[in-house]
Amino acid sequence: MLQDIFTQYRGGCMMLFQREGSEVSFRGSAFLVHPEGYLLTAAHLITGNQDLMVAPIDDTGDFAPVRTETIAPYAVSAIQMDRERDVALLKFSQETEISMPDHVIGAPDAVSIGSGVACIGFPFGYYNIYNPLIKQAVVCSKILSGNETRLFLFDSLVHDGNRGGPLINLYDGRVIGIVGGRFELQEILARQLGRSSEVPIKTDVSYAVSIEHAVALMEKESLTII
């Protein structure tokens, strides 16, 4: 199952970069969501003036060297963004040939606690290591934040580079969420629940924003949900 999902999504998961002056910095992960050149990512990865790029990796799934060489990114722009719910819709700035799987968008309401999921991203991109990585997990909770954002909690700690990547339902191979990062209560309390905590609280879980919040952005662009 994991092998099939990695094969299905590896070409559509990309690294996200942002140019700030003369510097180009890795920001996280993004993934294709529509054949007309649209991608999704986490809105909190995008800061300041938008000068964004994505870079795919042609990974065959075989043993691959640690990637530290220069890459050739493609320019994208953020055309819809919901910072309150931490989702962003990107689009290639120029027409680009795209190959992506059919039926990408899943049904979050059909996912029960205990369901198997997987996430794909570039966890070590901040260290110029550009290998994609797939992780398996279990949905351990579903919560509704103070601003009505639906969040999946899953029992696998993700690295910062995974943020913005897809959370995929193992049952049907469809995306049900956008990975937001580790479930750090101080951050969640401040950003999602509107309050703060001075007591450090460590968790061993991560979270993803339900894909329905991203679907709302796609519908604003009159995109057909596939």
N, C-alpha and C positions, 0 to 999 in steps of 0.2 A: 504493500500500500504506500509506504513512504517513498519507495523508489519511483512509483508511478507519479506521485505528486511532485517530487523533485523534477522529474523529466518534464512534466506538464508546465511547471511554472518557472524553471530556472532561466529561460530566455526572457521572461517578462519581468523578473525582479532586477532592479537596477540600483546602482549607487547614486545618491543625491549629493551634489556639490553646490557651493555658493561662492561666488566671487565677491571679495570685499577689497576694493582698490586693486593692487597688483597681486594679492594673495587669493588662492583658490583653496577652500577648505572643505573637507568631507563633512557632511551633515547627518547622513543616515541612509535609510533605504526608501525605495519607492517601487510601485509595481503598476504594470499596464492593466487598464480596466476597460478599454474600449479601442476597437481597431482603427478609429480615426485619430489616434495619437494622444489619448488621454491617460493620465496616470493618477494614482492616489498616494498620499503620504500624510504624515502627521504635521499639523500646522505649526506646532511649537519648534519645529526644526528650521523654519524660515524666519530670519530676523533681518531687520534693517531694510535697505533697498533691495528689491528682488533682482538678482542676477544669477539665475539658477541654471544648473546643468545636470544631466543624468548620464550615466555610462553603463551600458550592459557588459556582461562578461560572457564570452563564448566558452562555457564550461561543459565538458562532455560527461562529467561525473567520474572520470578516471582520476588517477593520482595526478595532482597538479602542483606545480611549484608555488611557494609563497610568493604572492604577486606584489612587488614593490615598484614595478616599472611604470613609466609614464603612460597614462591612458588618454583616449580621445573621446571626450564627452560631447553630448548633444545639448544645445540650448533648449530650455523649456521656460514657460512662464506660468505663474500661479493665476488662474483665471477665476477661480471661486475659492473662498476660504471661510471657514467657520472656526474662529479661534476659540470661541466659547466651548465648542465640542471637540476641538483639536483635530480637525480634518481639513485637508487641502486638495483641490483638484488642479492638476497640472496639465499642460498641453505642449507638445513639441512646437517650437517656434517655426520650424520649416517642415514641409511634407517629408515624412520618413516612412520607409517600407517597414511594416510591422507584421510579425507573426505571433499570434497569441491564441490561447485555448478558447473554445466556445464555453458558454455557460459559466462565467466567472463568478457572478454575484450569487451568494447563498441566501439561506433563510434563517436569520438569527433566532427567530422565535421557535424554530424546530429543534434547536440545540439544547439538550438537557445537561444539567450538572452531572459530571462523570463522563461526558462525551470526549472522545479522543480528538485532538487537534494537532496541527503542526504549524510552525512559522519558518519562513525563509528570509534571510537577509544577509547583511555583510557586517557581522559583529565586530570585526577587528579593523574596519576601515579607517578609524582614527589613527591607526598605527601603520597606515599604508599597506595593509595586508588585505587584498581584495578578493579573497576566496569566498564564494557563497556557502552558507551553512544552513542545514535544515535541522530543526529540533522538534521532538515529539513531546506532547504534554497532555494534560487532562484539564478540562474546564472544572475548576473547583468552586466557583461561585459566579453569580450574576448579580450585579448591583446597579442601582439607579442613583446617580449623583444628585447633589442639591440643585443643579441646573438641568435636570431631566436627561442627562447623558447616560446612555446604557453602556455598561462596561462588563466585559468578560474578564474574570480572573483565572489564570491558569498556572499550574504548578511547575513552572520552569523559569529560572532566572535568565533573562535575556541581557546581553551586553548592549551598550549604548548604540552601537552601529545597527542593531536590529530595528530600532525605532523607525516607524513608517512602513515597515514591511507587512505582508499579509498574514492574517491568522486564518488557517484553512481547516475546514471541517473534514476529518478523515473519512466520514461516512460517504459523502458524495463528491469530495474533492473541490468544493467551492469555498470562496472567501466569505468569512462571516465577520471579520473585524480588521482594524488597522492597529498594529502593535504600537502601544504608547511608551512602553519601557517597563522598568521595574515598578512594582506597586509600593512606592515609598509614601507612607501615610502623611508625612509633612507636606509633600508636594500635592497629593490628592486633596488633602483637607483645604489647602490654600487655593488650589486652582478649580477643583470640582465641587467642593462642599462649602466654600466661602468662609472658612475659619482656619485657624492655625493651631499648632501644638508645639510647645517648647520642649516636650519630652521626646528624645530620639526613639523611634520605633523601627525596629528592623523586621523585614518580612522576607520570605523566600519564594514569593510569587511575583508574577508580572501581570500586566493588564493590556487589553485591547479595546478600542472604541468600536462599538457595533457598527457594521457596515451600512446600516440603514441611514445613519447620519451623513455618510458620504453619498448615498443614493440621492438624498435630497439636493446635494450640490449638482449631481449629474442631471437631475430633472430640470434644474434651473437653466442648464445648457441645452435642454430638449434632446438629450441623448437617450437612445434606446438602451434599456438595461438588458445586458446579455448574461 
